[in-house]
Amino acid sequence: MEATPPNRGPGRIIILNGASSSGKSTLAKALQHSMDEPFMYVSSDQFVASGMLPERREDEGPFSWWNEMRPRFFKGFHRCLPALATAGNDLIVEHVIEYRTWREELSRLLTDFDVFLVGVHCDLAEIDRREHERGDRRAGEGRGHVEINGMHTFGPYDYEVNTTNGVSTTLVQSVVTAWCSRGARRALTP
């Protein structure tokens, strides 16, 4: 027989917004482990790692990653978040909100949800060091998110953390405490 959980309304959403290699994944996993209720951990990197994207890349045409596939991929990623939350799932979303238009799009799509936006900051030299150590990121990618895209300038956050020294238990608990004591007004929604 199919399980039918009680309807508890739409899920709640914690979005961790920070540059590549700023510590979002580590923070997301630690938060998921620390929460008193089940939260799904969702990131665009998980979609990519699943193998869902075509491996073929070309400079022009439908296989152009930057001009064709990437914009559609992120529009779809943004739209999957309200779908998951509408089904009653609480979410911890790891994201790099690279453009002001992405933040505006998320604001429109998530306007009916309880969204808590966390700015994840990290010293640029530390981001560079982590990228080099990981070896799976383009050198300067995280720095570019901050310096070129200006990702932390698109509007306020509900809470902000600095992960330059790592993701400690104290830092994680500070996010949980801020989440639990949040007010009605949110940074992402109008």
C-alpha positions, 0 to 999 in steps of 0.5 A: 500500500502506498504511504500517504504522509499527513499534509503539512503544507508547503516546505520551507527553504534555506538557501545558502548563497556563496561563491564556488569553494566558499564552503556551502556544501560542507555547511549544507551537509552539516545543517542537514545533520543538525536540523531537528526535522528532515531537510533535503539537500539540493544543489545544481552540482548534484544534478550535474554529477548525476550525468544528466547534462550532455557531454557534447559542448560546442562554441555555437549552436544548441550544444553551446554550454554558455549561450544555450544549455547553461541558461536553460539548465539554471531556469529549470533548476530554479523551477524545481525548487518550488516543485519540491517545496510544494510537495511538502519537502523542506529544503537546504539549497546550495546555490551560486546566485551569479546574476541579479536576474537569478535573484529576481527570478528566485524571488518571484518563484519562491514568493509563497514560501518560507525562504531564509537566505544565508550569505556565505562569505569567504576570504578570496585568498582562501577560496583560491587556495581551496580551488587549487587544493580541490583541483575540480574547479576552474582557477579564479571561478569563486573569485569571479563570482564575488569580484566580477559578478558581484553576487553579494551585492544583489540585495540583503540576506536574512543571515550571513556567515564567514567560512574562511576558517571552515565550518565549525559546530559553532557556525552551524549552530548559529545558522540553526539558531537564526533559522529557528528565531527568524521573523516574518520578513524575508530578504528574498521575498518582497 
